[in-house]
Amino acid sequence: MFHIAICDDEKRFIQYMKNIIYNAGLKRGEVIFYEFSSGEEFIDYLKETASFDLLILDMQLKNMDGNETAKEFRKVFPTTTLVFCSGVCMPTVRNFETIPFRYLLKGYTDERMRFEMKTIINEMINKKVEPFIIGNNHYNLVKLRPSDILYIAIAKRGSCIHICPNIIEYKFEENITSKEKIESLYNLLKDYGFAYAHNSYIVNLKYIKKVTTTELQLVDDTKLTISRSKAKNFREEFAKVLAKKY
């Protein structure tokens, strides 16, 4: 699954870029789009997001412009594929401080835009890296890899992240929380061995020690119920993980 952010104050252009991306080769089932109309809105979201594979960024945003937004983005995602778009401006030396992969002009023909997007998609695929989750523990921000996480459960305001006990760098007395809903976290993590065992939680399948008809046991001996509605798909996904192991 690819996670693509488009930050532009023109909704029509955002939709246009989504269509170009589909026409350039990505299928609808393999991409999730995140739409933002300002640099401020996008930067606020960065504090909670887990991963982006591509950012398409308008240079003529109001208030916080594209260069400022790109600098903040690079602090969190130093290697993610970055593409600038502009309706009027040609690139300057300042634009390249944040190492964009391409600088697109909105006046390009559809054919030229598709050609450029194919190159961008290839770069994105080649650079795709394991996502990370930004969690909160009191006043601390915690950056978590999929392999750090045992399971994630629904909480009142987002999700509660349970850490694998073997991860020695995290020694928090309380669980880590995220403002992201469990559905969003699942979309980020399903390609990395996570599955729903119940509507209320997703589990890192590689940390399962035992499975019965109605229950699973994790490596820390936590026991979780497997709901009827999720049982079939859960067992299929667990079987895939076992097949890779053995």
C-alpha positions in Angstrom: 0.0 0.0 0.0 1.3 3.4 -1.0 0.5 6.5 1.1 0.5 9.7 -1.0 -0.1 13.2 0.3 -1.2 16.1 -2.0 -1.0 19.6 -0.5 -2.7 22.2 -2.8 -5.3 24.9 -2.2 -7.1 24.0 -5.5 -9.4 21.0 -5.0 -9.7 20.5 -8.7 -5.9 20.1 -9.1 -5.8 17.6 -6.3 -8.4 15.5 -8.1 -6.5 16.0 -11.3 -3.3 14.7 -9.8 -5.1 11.6 -8.4 -6.4 10.8 -11.8 -2.9 11.3 -13.3 -1.4 8.9 -10.7 -4.0 6.2 -11.6 -3.4 6.7 -15.3 0.3 6.5 -14.7 0.0 2.9 -13.4 -1.1 2.7 -9.7 -4.3 0.8 -9.0 -7.0 2.2 -6.8 -6.6 -0.7 -4.3 -3.0 0.0 -3.7 -2.9 3.7 -2.8 -4.3 5.8 0.0 -4.5 9.6 -0.7 -4.2 12.3 2.0 -5.5 15.7 0.9 -4.4 19.1 2.5 -5.4 22.6 1.5 -2.6 24.5 3.4 0.9 24.0 4.7 -0.3 24.5 8.2 -2.9 21.8 8.0 -0.3 19.4 6.5 2.3 20.1 9.2 -0.2 19.6 12.0 -1.0 16.2 10.5 2.7 15.3 10.4 2.7 15.1 14.2 0.4 12.1 14.2 1.0 10.3 10.9 3.0 7.1 10.5 4.3 7.3 7.0 4.2 8.9 3.6 5.7 7.5 0.4 5.2 10.6 -1.7 4.4 14.3 -1.1 3.1 16.4 -4.0 3.4 20.0 -2.8 2.1 23.3 -4.3 4.7 26.0 -4.1 2.2 28.9 -4.0 0.4 28.1 -0.8 -0.9 31.1 1.3 0.8 31.9 4.6 3.1 29.0 5.0 4.5 28.5 1.4 5.8 25.4 -0.2 9.5 26.0 0.8 8.6 26.4 4.5 6.3 23.4 4.4 8.9 21.2 2.7 11.5 22.1 5.3 9.2 21.0 8.1 8.3 17.9 6.1 12.0 17.0 5.7 12.6 17.1 9.5 10.2 14.1 9.8 10.7 12.4 6.5 14.2 13.1 5.2 14.2 10.5 2.4 10.5 10.4 1.2 10.0 11.3 -2.4 9.1 15.0 -2.7 7.6 16.6 -5.8 7.0 20.4 -6.2 4.2 21.8 -8.3 3.7 25.4 -9.5 1.4 27.2 -11.8 3.7 30.1 -12.6 7.1 29.9 -10.9 10.2 28.2 -12.3 12.5 26.5 -9.8 15.1 28.5 -7.8 18.1 27.5 -5.8 16.1 27.7 -2.6 13.6 25.2 -3.9 16.3 22.5 -4.1 17.4 22.8 -0.5 14.9 20.2 0.5 15.9 17.8 -2.4 12.7 17.5 -4.4 12.7 14.7 -7.0 10.8 16.6 -9.6 9.4 20.1 -10.1 6.2 20.0 -12.1 4.5 22.9 -13.9 0.7 22.8 -13.7 0.6 23.9 -17.4 2.1 20.6 -18.6 -0.1 18.7 -21.1 -1.8 15.5 -19.8 0.7 13.5 -21.8 3.7 15.2 -20.2 2.2 15.0 -16.8 1.6 11.2 -17.1 5.2 10.8 -18.4 6.6 12.6 -15.4 4.3 10.8 -13.0 5.5 7.4 -14.2 9.0 8.4 -13.4 7.9 9.7 -10.0 6.0 6.5 -9.2 9.1 4.3 -10.1 11.2 6.4 -7.7 8.6 6.1 -5.0 8.4 2.3 -5.3 12.2 2.0 -5.2 12.4 4.2 -2.1 9.4 2.7 -0.2 10.5 2.1 3.4 9.0 0.6 6.5 6.5 3.0 8.0 6.6 4.2 11.6 3.9 5.2 14.0 4.1 8.4 16.1 2.8 7.7 19.6 2.4 9.7 22.8 3.5 8.9 26.3 2.6 11.8 28.6 4.7 14.6 27.0 7.0 12.4 25.0 6.7 11.6 21.3 7.7 8.1 20.5 8.6 6.8 17.0 7.6 3.2 16.6 8.5 0.6 13.9 5.9 -2.1 13.1 8.3 -4.6 14.7 8.1 -2.6 18.0 4.3 -3.2 18.3 2.6 -6.1 19.9 -1.0 -5.1 19.2 -3.1 -1.9 18.9 -6.5 -1.5 20.6 -9.3 1.1 20.2 -9.2 3.8 22.8 -11.5 6.7 23.7 -9.6 9.2 21.7 -7.8 7.2 19.0 -5.8 4.1 19.8 -3.7 2.4 22.5 -0.4 0.9 21.3 1.0 -2.1 23.2 4.8 -2.5 22.8 6.6 -5.8 22.4 8.4 -6.6 25.7 11.5 -7.6 23.8 12.1 -4.0 22.6 14.4 -2.8 25.4 14.6 0.9 24.3 11.0 1.4 25.4 10.5 1.1 29.2 7.3 3.1 29.7 5.1 2.3 32.7 2.0 3.1 30.7 0.9 2.2 27.2 1.6 4.6 24.3 -1.4 6.3 22.7 -2.1 7.7 19.2 -4.8 10.1 18.0 -5.0 8.0 14.8 -8.0 5.7 14.6 -7.4 2.0 14.4 -8.7 1.9 10.8 -6.0 4.3 9.7 -3.2 2.4 11.6 -4.4 -0.8 10.1 -4.1 0.6 6.6 -0.5 1.6 7.3 0.4 -1.7 9.0 -1.5 -4.5 7.1 1.4 -5.0 4.7 3.7 -5.6 7.6 2.0 -8.6 9.2 -0.9 -7.0 11.1 -4.5 -8.3 11.1 -7.8 -7.8 12.9 -8.6 -10.4 15.4 -11.5 -8.4 16.6 -13.1 -5.1 15.7 -11.4 -3.6 18.7 -7.8 -4.5 18.0 -5.2 -5.4 15.4 -2.4 -7.8 16.2 1.2 -8.2 15.0 0.9 -11.8 13.7 4.6 -12.6 14.1 4.2 -12.2 17.9 1.5 -14.8 18.3 2.5 -17.8 20.4 -0.7 -19.8 20.3 -4.1 -19.8 18.6 -7.2 -21.7 19.6 -10.7 -21.6 18.1 -11.7 -18.5 20.0 -8.5 -17.0 21.4 -4.9 -16.1 20.7 -2.0 -15.8 23.0 0.9 -13.3 22.4 4.5 -13.7 23.4 4.0 -11.8 26.6 1.2 -14.2 27.5 -1.6 -11.6 26.8 -4.7 -13.4 25.7 -7.1 -11.8 23.2 -10.5 -13.0 21.9 -10.9 -13.8 18.2 -14.3 -12.6 17.1 -16.5 -14.7 14.8 -16.7 -11.9 12.2 -12.9 -11.7 11.9 -11.9 -15.3 12.4 -11.8 -16.5 8.8 -9.7 -13.6 7.5 -7.5 -13.6 10.6 -6.6 -17.3 10.2 -5.9 -16.8 6.5 -3.5 -14.0 7.3 -1.9 -15.9 10.2 -1.3 -18.9 7.8 0.5 -16.6 5.4 2.9 -15.5 8.1 3.5 -19.1 9.2 4.2 -20.1 5.6 6.9 -17.3 5.3 8.5 -18.5 8.5 8.6 -22.1 7.7 
